[in-house]
Amino acid sequence: MGPVPNKRSVVLHVFEAGVVATTITLIAIFLPRVDPSPHPAVLLWALVIAGIELLTIPAWRGLTISVGFPVLMMMAVLYEPPVAGLIALLGATDPRELRRQIRLGAALFNRAQVGLSVIAASAVFHAVPGSEPLTGAGVNPAAMLVGASLASVSDYLVNAGLVTIYMSIHSSLRPLQVVKELRIGSLRDFLISYLALGILGLTLAVFYEKAGVWMLPVVLAPLILARQMFFRSQALEEAHVELQESSAILRELSNTMAEERADERLQIAGYLHDDLAQVLFRLSLQVDVASKLLEKGELDQVRSQLGKIRDSKQETSDRIRALIRNLHRSPIGAKGLAEALESFTDEVGRDSNIRFHRDVEDIELPAPIALLLYKIASEGIMNALKHADPTDVTVSVAEEGEDIVLRLEDNGTGFDTSAPGPEGHYGMAMMRERAKVGGGNLEVHSAVGVGTEITVRFPIALLQPEQQSDTEPASANIPERVSPDTKGTTTRSAEGSRDSVPA
């Protein structure tokens, strides 16, 4: 991710400090007013939660998913708000803290927002009449279930709200887009899963009241199993989405190839009709004339006519060879790759102030690869013109070692390569897919304010004729922590997930 502008950085730091100060102040004010008996258990549960929070899973934009939500809900049920909040504040460990990959302010914000959401959940649960005690004659299961459900909702609203605000400031994303990314799966499945995790926290709390610390394996075993199940579910969902996108891109690529072949057929037909047909017709007339002269015995004129016939035959041969040569060198209509790219950049730059710099070597390429290079280059140029506002764009194609390399460079506004593309826009994905179809790969280097460089490499070994034919182009019900750019702050989101945002 590119550097955060100074003004945005100041706003983020103020927001972080506000959340941290609010959490610590609430705990400091209300902790002395509650029963001190559970305080010795604070350190034990903080250590347990810290261990669980290290079991993270990669997700959206560097987000990581943690499986600690049910245990934090258990704390909200067992203890008063300030105690539960203190346990969450101490236990909400981010693995990046141990690797020193996160700012102190962001790490404190991660912990503070988890603590604040658990404080809210605990306050709501204990405010529901009949939700206590957890065991004994006064147990009211219905009230406990209602309390746990409302606590889950409260926890999510605080957590997701803080993450949404942070991510909106940090990445300039619309709040609705952030909320959508924080929800895993459909809204119905998400709500059911989140409420179920809250009830699981309640169940664990009841078991703890009866069995004490001996029930810790009961807490940890399902969470570890859930983590493994989430990995499988996430992989299946990502594979499904990738398959759908690839299918759409390949359909468009297939249509483009079909249109290109149709264009070539039209040009061949026009060439045959306008050029070769006329030469052959003249040749036919010359043969008729020679035949009549021969009948008349005018041998000198026959010899002269045979010379013309020979010239017409040679002209026909030359034109056929020229057609074959053009078709062999150019998969893009009647033009080669260099000429096609020159024509394209001249056309798109005609009414703009953009300077195009072209350095395209005359390399003999298989027709499909030349077409892929042209399509990738044109897509990249159009993306730069539409979104980057550059003044200079460079296009080059050259042999570099064992590769054919297409390089596109512009001095435009650049973009965050870790951010998701605009919804409904597949430009970069199509460029990457086209490269993969030809057996190559595409790399993008960009940052906000420093322009963009796109590099496409096709191994020369894969372009040999005998090898061309071989070239081929989940939701989960567990807590997550979102941490973009390997620097983040902690909170919970969709499907009972806990999120961390960029530091």
N, C-alpha and C positions, 0 to 999 in steps of 0.2 A: 504494500500500500504506500502511496506517496505521502510526503510529509504533510501533517495537519497544519493548515494556515494558522497564524498567530492568534487571530481573533477567535477562531473556533476553539483553539487550544485553551484560551483563557476561559471561555464559557464552560468547556468540559471540566477544567480544574475547579471552577466555582461550583459546578453541579456535584462533582465528586465530594468536595469538602462539605457541602450542605448535607448530603446523605449521610456521610460519616458522622458529622457533628450531631445530626438528629438522632441517629441510632444510639450513639454513646450517651447522649444526654438523657434519653428515655430510660436506658438501663440504669444510669447513675441515680436518677431521681426515684425510680420505683423499686429498685432492688432492695434497699434497706427496709421497705415496707412489707415485704412478703416473708413467709415462714423461712427461717434460715436453714432448716433441716436438710433440704435437698442440695444445698450448696456443695458439700463434699463430692457429690456425683457429677458436678459440672465438668471437672477435668477428665474423668473417665469417659463420659459421653462425647466430649470435645475430641478426644483421641480417636474414639470409634468413628465418629463422623469424618474426621480428617483422613483416616484410612480409606473410608468408602469413597470420599470425594476424589481420591487419586485414581479411581477406576473410571477414567473418562473415555469418551468416544468422539472421533472427529465428526463434524457436521457442517452446516452452512457458513460460508465466508470465514472459515477458521474457527467456527463455533465448536465447542466441545460439549459433550453430553455427559452428565454425571448421574449416578443411580441413587443418590442420597435422599431424595425427596421423602419417601415413606418414613425414614428414620427422623428427619427433621419434623415431619408431622407428628410422629410419636412424641418428640420433645414438646411440641405445642400442646399435646393432649395431657402429658404427664405433669408439666410444670407451669407455673404462673408466667405471664408474658416476659417480665424482665429476665427470669432465669433461663427460659427457653431461648430468648434472644441472645443472651450471653453465650450459651452453649453454641448456638449457630455462628455467632461472631468469631468465637475462638476456633471452631471446628471446620469452617468453610474454607478449606485449604485449596489453593490452586497449584497444580503441579509445576507451573512455571515459576512460582515463588522459590521452589527448591533449586531450579536451574538459573535463577536470577534473570529471567527473561521478561519480567513485568515491572513496571514502575511501582514505587511504594504507594503512591496515591491511588493508582488503579487497583492494587492488591487490597488496600483498605476499603475501597469502594465495593469491590467484590464481596468482601466479608460483611460490610455494613448493610448492603442491600439484602443479602440473605437473612441477616439478623432482623432487619426491619420487617421483611415479609413473614418471618416466623413469629415475631411479636404480634403482628396483625392477626395471624391465624390463631395463636394462643388466646388472644383477647376475645376473639369472636367465639371460639369453642367454649371458654369458661363463662361467657355471657349468656349462653343458651340455658334456660331453666331445666334442671333435671339431668344435665350432661355429666354431673359428678354425683357420687363417687364412681370409680370404674369397677369396683368389686364390692361385694357385700349385699346386704338386704336392700339398700336404696338404689340399686342399679336400675336405670331406665334406658333400655336398649334403643328405643325409638329416639329419645332425646339425644343420646350419644351419636347415633347415625346422622341426625340432622346437624348436630354440632360439628361433627367431622366433615360433613359435606360443605357446610358454610365456611369452615376454616380453610378448606382446600381452595374454595373460590376466592376468599380474601387473600390468601397467600399468592395465588396466581395474579390477581389484579394488581397487587403491589409490585410483585416481581416483574411481570410483563410491562407494567407501566414505566418502571425505572429503566428497563432495557430499551423500550421503545424510544423514550426521550433521549437516552444516551446515544443509541445508534442513529437516530435522526440527526442529532447534532454532529456526530463524528463523521458520518458518511453522506450527509446531505440527501438521505433517502426519505421518501414520504412516510409518515407514521403508519399508514395502512399497509404499505409494502413491508415494513419491518414486522408488523403484527402477523402478516401472512407467512413470512419466513419462519417466525418463531413457533407457528403451529404446525405440528407434524400430523399428517393424515387429514381426513375430513373433519369438519367441525363437530359432527355428532360423535364420531369415534374419539376425538380429542377430549370432549367433555366427559364422556363415559369413562375414559381411561383416567383422566385427572381425578374425578370423584372416586374411582375405584382405588387409586393410590392413597387418597386421603383416608378411606375406610381401612385400607391395609395398615396405615400408620396407627389408627385406632386399635385395630386387632393386635398389633405388636405391643401397644401400650398395655392392653388388658393382660396379655401373656406375661409381660414384665412384672406387673403387679402380683401375679400368682407365682411365677417361677424365679424372679430376680435375675441376676446376671447370667444364670445358666441358660437363659433363652437367647443369648447372643448368637449362637450358631443358627437359631431359627431366623434371626434377623439377616444374617450375612448370606446364608445359602441361597435364598430366593433372589437376592439382589445380584449376586454373581451370575446366577442362571439367567436372570432377566437381561443382564449385560450381554451375555453371549447370544441370546435370542434376538436382541436388538441389532447386533452386528449382522446377523443373517437377514433380518427383516429389512434393514437399511440397504444392504447390498442388493437385495431383490428389487426394492423400489427404485434405486438408482439405475439398475440394469434395465428396468422396464421403461423408465423415462428416457434413458439414452437410446434404447431401441426405437422408441417412437420418434425421437428427434432424427435419428439416423435414417429411418424409413422415409420421413418427410423430405429430408435433404437429398437422399438418393433418388426419390421420385422426381424432384425438381431437376437434379443433375441429368437423369435419364431423359426428361423432356427437353432439356437444353441440347443434349447430344442429338436427339432426334431432329430438333429444329435445325441444328447445324448441318446434319446430313441432308435434310431437305433443301437447305440453302445451297449446298454443294451440287446437288442434283440439278437444281434450277440453273445454276451457273454453267454446269457442264452442258445442259441442254441448249442454253443460249449460245455457248461457244460453238457447239456442233452445228447449230442452225445458222448462225450469223457468219461463221468463218469457214469451217470445214465443208459445209453443204455447198457454199458458193464455189469453193475451189474444185470440189468434185463435179459440180455441174459444168464448170468451165472445161474441166478435163473431159467430160463426156462429149461436149460440143467439139472439142479439138479432135477427139477420136472419130467422130462422124465426118468432120471436114477431111481428115486424112484418108478415110475410107473412100469418099467421093473422088478425091484427087487421084487416088490410086486407080480407081475405075477408069478415069480419064487418061491415065498414063502420064500424068504430070509428076514425074519422079523428083525433080528438084524441089517442087513445092511440098511434096510428101515428106522429103527429108527435113525441110524447114519446119513443117508441122510436127514431125516426130520430136524435134528439138524442143518445141513449145510444150509437147506432152510430157517430156522428160522433166522440164522445169516445173510444170504443175504438179507432177508426181513428187518431186523433191520438196516443193512448198508444202504439199500435204503432209509428207513425212516430218518436216520440220515443225509444223504446227501440232501434230500429234505428240511429238516428243516434248514440245513446250508444255502442252497440257499435262502430260504425265509428270514432268518435272515440277510444275506448279502444285499439282495434287500431292506429290510426294513430300514437298517441302512445306506445304501449308495445309493444316487441317481447318483453317479459319477462312472459309470462302476461297477466294483466289489470291489471298495475301499471306505472306509469311508472318511469323510471330512478331518480329521487330516492326514490320510495316503496320501490322494490325494494332500494336500497342501505340505506335506513333500516331496513327489515325485516331485512335480512341482518345488519347490525351489531348490532341489538337482540338477534337470536337468538344470535350467537356471543359477545356480551358479557354475556349474561344471568347466567352462573355464574362470572364473572371480575371482577377489580378494575380492568379496563381501561376508561378513559374514551374514548368515541368522539366526535369532533367532525365534524359533517357540514355542508358548504356546497355543495349541489348546485343549480345554477341550472336553471330549467325551460326547457330548450332543446329545440326540435323537431329530432330527429335521425332519420336513416334507421334502420329497424329493425335491420339488421346492425351498424351502428356502436354503437347503444345496447347491444346484446347484447355486443359486444366490450368496451365500457367496463365493463359490469357484471362480465364474466368476469375481466378484468384486475384490476379493483378487488378482487373477492372472492379471487382467487388471491394478490394482494399482501398482503391483510389476513391470510389464513391463514398465509402464510409468516412474517409478523411475529409472529403469535401462537405459532407452533410453534418458531421459532428465535431470536427477538430479545428475548423477555421484556419488552415495553414496558409502560408505564403509561398512555400517551396515544397515540392514533392519530387522524390527521386525514385526512378524505376530502373532496376538493373537485372540482367540475366546473364550468368556466366558459369563456366566450369571452374569449380574450386576443388582440387584434389579428386576425390572419387564421387563428387556430387555435382548435379546441376542445381544451381542456386538462384532463386528469385528473391530479390530484396526490395522492399518498399519502405521508404523513409519519408516522414513529414515533420515539420517543425510546428505542428499545431498544439492544441491545448493538452493533448495526452489524456489518459484516463487511468483509473485504478483497475489493474488487471485482475485483482482478487474479487472485485465486485461482480454480482450477476449482471448479465446483459439486460437491456430494456425488454420488458415483457412483449412477446410477439415479434421480436427482432432476432433473426438467426444469421446475420451477416458473418460474424466471426466463426460461428459453429459451421456454417456452410463452407467457409474457406478451409477450415481444419478438416472437414469431411472430404472435400475434394482432394486435398493433399493425401489423405489416407487412402482414398480410392486408387491413386496412382502409385501407392507403395512408399510415399514420402512422409514428411512430418512438417508441422508448422510451429514456429515459435514467435511469441509476441513479447516485446520489451517496451514498456511505457510507464510513465508516471505523470501525475498531474502537473502541467506546466512545462514539461520537457519534451514533448513530442512523442512519436511512436515509430518503432521499427518492427516490421514483420518479415520474417525469414522463412522461406519454404525450400526444403531440400529433397531432391529426388536422387537416390543412389544410382549412379550410372549403370551399375551391374544389373539393376532391376529393369533397365530400359532396353535390354537386348531382346530382339524379336522372339527368341525361343522362350523367354521368361515373361513376356508381357501378358500372356493369357492366364498366368498364375497370380496376377496382382489383384487383390481384393480390396476392393475398397472396405421406502416402507415406513410404514409408520410403526412406532413402538410405544408401549405404555410405560415408559420409565422416565425419570427426571433427566434434564439435560442442562449442561452449562455451555453457554455460547461465548466464544473467545476469538473474535476475528483478529487476523494478523499476528497470531501467537502472543497477543497482549490483550488482557481482558479483565472484565469485571463480572462478578457472578450474580446470577438471578435465575428464576425459573420461568419456563414457558410451556408451550403446547404439550399436551398429553402428559402433564405432570413433569415437565422438564425444567431443568435449572440452567439458566443462561449466563454467559459472561460476555461483556462487550469489549471493544478494543481499548487498549491502554493508551 
